Amino acid sequence: MAIQRRLSRELFLSTEIVELRQMCFTPGRLFEPGKYLAGDLPNEAFDMGLVDKLPPVRGKSEELGDPET
C-alpha cells in the first residue's frame, strides 16, 4: 500500500491555483480533476489528499500577456 501525501488547507493561500488530482464528491457538488483556486475547493479534498501544489513557472512562460503584432 502506497503512502499518500496530504497537504493541509493551511499551506495554501485562498487565491493560489492548485491541482485536484481525482474527482471529489460532496453532497452539493462534484469537482472534476483540474486546476482550481484553493479557496474554491472543499475541505474534504484537502483531508483526503487529493490536492497538489503546482510546480513554479519558470522562464518566459511566466510573463503572460498578448504578443506584439
C-alpha beads as a LAMMPS data file, in Angstrom:
LAMMPS data file: protein, C-alpha beads

69 atoms
68 bonds

1 atom types
1 bond types

-500.0 500.0 xlo xhi
-500.0 500.0 ylo yhi
-500.0 500.0 zlo zhi

Masses

1 110.0

Atoms # bond

1 1 1 0.000 0.000 0.000
2 1 1 1.462 3.363 -1.037
3 1 1 1.960 6.231 1.365
4 1 1 -0.331 9.105 0.468
5 1 1 0.911 12.655 0.878
6 1 1 -1.656 15.042 2.322
7 1 1 -1.296 18.790 2.179
8 1 1 -3.299 20.794 4.683
9 1 1 -5.532 23.638 3.512
10 1 1 -3.469 25.969 5.713
11 1 1 -0.458 25.522 3.388
12 1 1 -2.276 27.312 0.568
13 1 1 -3.443 30.876 0.043
14 1 1 -7.123 31.036 -0.872
15 1 1 -6.109 32.707 -4.165
16 1 1 -3.434 30.113 -5.025
17 1 1 -4.063 27.850 -8.012
18 1 1 -3.802 24.162 -7.099
19 1 1 -4.395 20.884 -8.907
20 1 1 -7.169 18.490 -7.947
21 1 1 -5.848 15.034 -8.931
22 1 1 -9.044 12.966 -8.586
23 1 1 -12.783 13.513 -8.569
24 1 1 -14.130 14.867 -5.297
25 1 1 -17.773 14.247 -4.411
26 1 1 -19.546 16.456 -1.880
27 1 1 -23.260 16.488 -1.035
28 1 1 -23.719 19.671 -3.060
29 1 1 -21.255 19.371 -5.919
30 1 1 -18.935 17.207 -7.997
31 1 1 -15.406 18.525 -8.543
32 1 1 -13.612 17.074 -11.562
33 1 1 -9.804 16.831 -11.780
34 1 1 -8.155 20.046 -12.909
35 1 1 -6.880 23.397 -11.704
36 1 1 -8.825 25.386 -9.099
37 1 1 -8.343 28.227 -6.682
38 1 1 -7.594 26.688 -3.287
39 1 1 -10.449 28.692 -1.761
40 1 1 -12.958 27.130 -4.184
41 1 1 -12.277 23.526 -3.135
42 1 1 -13.990 21.872 -0.167
43 1 1 -12.085 20.832 2.956
44 1 1 -12.733 17.184 2.044
45 1 1 -10.424 17.468 -0.989
46 1 1 -7.555 18.517 1.279
47 1 1 -8.436 15.988 4.017
48 1 1 -8.413 13.111 1.512
49 1 1 -5.086 14.186 -0.028
50 1 1 -6.490 14.973 -3.480
51 1 1 -4.843 18.396 -3.835
52 1 1 -1.289 19.125 -5.041
53 1 1 0.719 22.305 -5.389
54 1 1 1.543 23.258 -8.950
55 1 1 5.228 23.489 -9.869
56 1 1 6.601 27.025 -10.147
57 1 1 6.533 28.642 -13.565
58 1 1 9.970 29.449 -14.952
59 1 1 11.383 31.403 -17.834
60 1 1 9.411 33.342 -20.394
61 1 1 6.219 31.362 -19.797
62 1 1 5.658 33.256 -16.545
63 1 1 5.375 36.509 -18.476
64 1 1 1.790 36.198 -19.599
65 1 1 0.393 38.743 -21.981
66 1 1 -0.583 39.426 -25.556
67 1 1 2.208 39.004 -28.101
68 1 1 3.073 42.149 -30.006
69 1 1 1.985 42.159 -33.641

Bonds

1 1 1 2
2 1 2 3
3 1 3 4
4 1 4 5
5 1 5 6
6 1 6 7
7 1 7 8
8 1 8 9
9 1 9 10
10 1 10 11
11 1 11 12
12 1 12 13
13 1 13 14
14 1 14 15
15 1 15 16
16 1 16 17
17 1 17 18
18 1 18 19
19 1 19 20
20 1 20 21
21 1 21 22
22 1 22 23
23 1 23 24
24 1 24 25
25 1 25 26
26 1 26 27
27 1 27 28
28 1 28 29
29 1 29 30
30 1 30 31
31 1 31 32
32 1 32 33
33 1 33 34
34 1 34 35
35 1 35 36
36 1 36 37
37 1 37 38
38 1 38 39
39 1 39 40
40 1 40 41
41 1 41 42
42 1 42 43
43 1 43 44
44 1 44 45
45 1 45 46
46 1 46 47
47 1 47 48
48 1 48 49
49 1 49 50
50 1 50 51
51 1 51 52
52 1 52 53
53 1 53 54
54 1 54 55
55 1 55 56
56 1 56 57
57 1 57 58
58 1 58 59
59 1 59 60
60 1 60 61
61 1 61 62
62 1 62 63
63 1 63 64
64 1 64 65
65 1 65 66
66 1 66 67
67 1 67 68
68 1 68 69
